[in-house]
Amino acid sequence: MSPTRYGYCRYPRRSAAGSTTANCRLATRALLGAPDPVALSAEVVRRGLNVRATERLVQRRSSMPQPTRRPQDADTMALERELAAALGLRVTLEARKRGGRLTLHYVSLDQLDRVLSLLRAC
């Protein structure tokens, strides 16, 4: 797999002498240790980061805790499916220590208007 194949490196692949550039190898090495190297490489290219800044970015992203989602029980998943079928939207339920959160995911304003009219009719 070539380091530049997936956009890991913004540097030229070969120098004028024909050898791979050192900066490209160093930036690629830093990105390969990241949790999501493809997404980080896009950010490196977009921001035009050098090797040192790329290493700092990878270090910051690696030290960030990854959000973990608790497995849901069968009743919660069934309720999500029932609400999704009734509303025509993707629905997520999150239980918390006290209470919880009901999230309705809409794609268009028409879907939002429909949900609002259903809620107002109650």
N, C-alpha and C positions, 0 to 999 in steps of 0.2 A: 504494500500500500504506500503510495507516494504521500509525503507530508502535505503537499499542496493540493492533493486531489479533492479534499473536502474543505478547502479554504482555511487550513490551519495556519497558513503563513502568508503575510502580505508582501514579503520580500521576494525578489526575483528568484526563480528556481535555480538558475545557473548564472555564475558570474561571467565576465568577459573571457576569462581563461577556461571556462567550461566546468569548473568544480562547483559543488553545492556551496552556497554561502553559509558562513558560520552563524549569522543571525537567524537564518531560517531554521537551522537545526536546533538552536537554543530555544527559540520561541515554540517550536513544535514539541520539544521535550517538556517544556513547562506546561503546555496545554494538554499533553497526553495524560498527565497526572490528575487532571481536573475531573470532577464528577460528570460534567457535560461538556466535552471538548468542542463539539460542533457549535453549540450556542456561544460559548466563550470566544471561539475563533471569529465568529461573525462580529462580536463586540470589539475585538481587537482590531479588526479591519476597519470597522465603522469609526472607531475613535482614533485610529492611526497610532496605536501604542508601540513603544519600542520593547525590547526584550525585558528590561528591568521592570517596566510598568506592567508587562504581561505577567511576569512572575508574581508581582504584588497582587494583581487581580486574582490570579489562581489561588494564592494563599488566602485572600479574604473570602473567596467563594467556598473554598474547602473547609474553612473554619465555621461557616454559617451552619446552624443546625437545620437538618432537612425535616420538613413537616411530616409527621406520621399520622395516618388516618386510622382510627380504631375500626376493627371489623364490626359490621352491623349485624344485629340479630335478624332472624327471618321475619319477625313481625314488622320491624322498621322497614325492611326492604319491600315487604308486601304493601305497606302503607304508602311508600314512595311511588310504587307502580300504580296503585289505585288513584292517587292524586294526579299523577302524570297523565293517566288515561282520561280522567274527568276534565282536566284543565287543558290538555293538549300541549303541555310544557314539560321540560325536565325539572324534576323536583328533588331536592336533597333535604334530609332531616339530620340534624346533629344533636345528640343528647349531651347535656352538660350536667354539672353537679346539681344545679338548681335550674330546672326548665330546659330550654333547648333553643334551637334555631331552625326555622323553616325557610328555605330559599327557593324561590321560583325563578328559573332561568328563562328569559324570553329572548328572541332573536330580532324581532321587529316591533315597531311601535304599535302595529295592528294587534299583535299578541298581547301587548301590555294593555291596550285599550279594552280588549275583550275580558281580560282578567279583572280590570278595574270595574267594568260594568257588572260582572258577576258578583264582585264583592259589594258593590253599592246596592244591588238588588236584594241582598240578604237583610 
